[in-house]
Amino acid sequence: MSTVNIAPEIISLIDEIRDDKTHGASQLARQAVGVLKTAAERSQAKNAKEFLIEQKEVGGRLMSARPAMAPVFNIVNRLLSIVLAKATGMDLNSIRRLTIDEADEVIKESSQAVAQIAKYGSELIAGGDIILTHSYSSTVVATLKGAFTKHRNIGVITTRSGPGRSGEITARQLSSYEIPVTFIDDAAMGLYVPIVNKVMVGADRVCADGKVVNGIGTYQLALAAERSGIPFYVLCETLKFDPRLGSSEVDLEEKETSEVVESGKLPPQVKVKNPCFDITPLELITGIVTENGLLTPEQVISYMGKAISW
């Protein structure tokens, strides 16, 4: 059991990330780094050694908070690795400053990666296209916004994305950019897929075997797209590539079962499940758009080892 005392406000920030079921993985990853930065700024450590122990404890809690989201683990692990590598011989104040500065830098790099993906992704969209998306992704939203600045005649269909509010967030954000949006129930995705030109979704993890973890319902959408011959693109930064785990090893997390059915509505012997994520095989994916460009399915696994350099 850990003997490190973590401030209640830091624990509360970690709990916010753990319980968040609406924001995308990239946003939560940057939020996790923000928690480490806040912990550094407010640390009551008496010396450099105590400070580093505290940072590792906070980092460990953050990395385990969202097990399905690779970027949370990767970005926290990256920041801790950088700090530990550079901290030798530094005093407390110097290490604190180093941690804060490096946190700002990794957040900046992630934001720049999303901007680059939006540029590449928008180039895949032609004038007159209708794009279908599912499960909130800030990267997909940025891509569609970029495409709309070039082609004012594109349209978007977004699913409800489960009983949560992620699809509503997508619809509201796109509408705020004056992009024409149609909002549908998840069960209707198969009906609408044949009339769209492309499907674009985000990702929470690209596993070592190339399979993609994303919001529940993505797999069904990929199957429907393949059946209709519609290109299916995944947009995600390489921060989401995880060579550590295959898809069978990923904890897909669970949401409250009350989202599926109210408590007491069914006999007690009926088991209710409400998974947050599902797994889409690579063969159903046309390509993965990263900050380094478009990867074909054949390139994804070979690229995996090079994608994470820390």
Buried (B, 14 or more C-beta within 10 A) or exposed (E): EEEBEBBEEBEEBBEBBBEBBBBBBBBBBBBBBBBBBBBBEEBEBEEBEBBBBBBBBBBBBBBBBBBBBBBBBBBBBBBBEBBEEBBEEBEBEEBBEBBBEBBEEBBEBBBEBBEBBBBBBBBBBEEEBBBBBBBBBBBBBBBBBBBBEEBEEBBBBBBBBBBBBBBBBBBEBBBEEEBBBEBBEBEEBBEBBEEBBBBBBBBBBBBBBBBBBBBBBBBBBBBBBBEBEBBBBBBBBBBBBBBEBEBEEBEBBEBEBEEBEEEEEEEEEEEEEBEBBBBBBBEBBBBBBBBBEBBEBEBBBEBBEEBBEE
